[in-house]
Amino acid sequence: MAGGGHPFRDRRDAGRRLAAALMRFKSADPVVLALPRGGVPVGHEVATALVAPLDVLIVRKIGAPGHEELGLGALVEGDPPQIVLNDEVMAAVSPSGAHLETERMRELGEMNRRRKLYRGDRALPPLAGRTVILVDDGIATGGTVRAALRGLEASGAKTVVLAVPVAPADVLAALRPLAGEVVCLETPYPFNSVGEHYQDFPQTSDEEVIALLAEHGGAGGAAS
């Protein structure tokens, strides 16, 4: 365990440890999809160890009217992008169709901006028939990861492996039916935040995302 009681020194350390637990998938010719931005340094280490392509999967939250932090669902990158709604929140809030469409268009614009920034004109690699490893730096509530997994259902992937360094056990249990397999190194209790399990947990910049993708042949160009 890293110093100070933190299981991981930083995201790269967590990625190397996660990669060791995923080596059995190397022969499956996987593709690694990281959730930006924090998942990319972790995914970089996994993709390097597995000699696999690395890309990002962009997920944008759809906020509730007057409460943007309350997620009605999310827009998940794809062809076309998938909107994944949270049935419980939708039932409680009952947003108008106009609100959903406005939010969808706004987040689609931001998704396209980030996609251009991170990937340039290159499309998301074909996932049909592939083993997809979805990576993040950790899971707290699971909302974004749940949306990503549900969005990937339409990709035609052979199997989707959810791989994270740390997450609460109860959230993992709820996500398990949405993935072919779940790999998680640490399930501490009590669980307050992802960052508390890292010794060094700075915000990942767009520039770092672009640089790491470039090492795998997938940069979109300079940040703007």
Summary of the structure (lengths in Angstrom):
residues: 224
radius of gyration: 16.9
end to end distance: 38.0
largest distance: 50.8
contacts: 744
relative contact order: 0.20
helix: 44%
strand: 21%
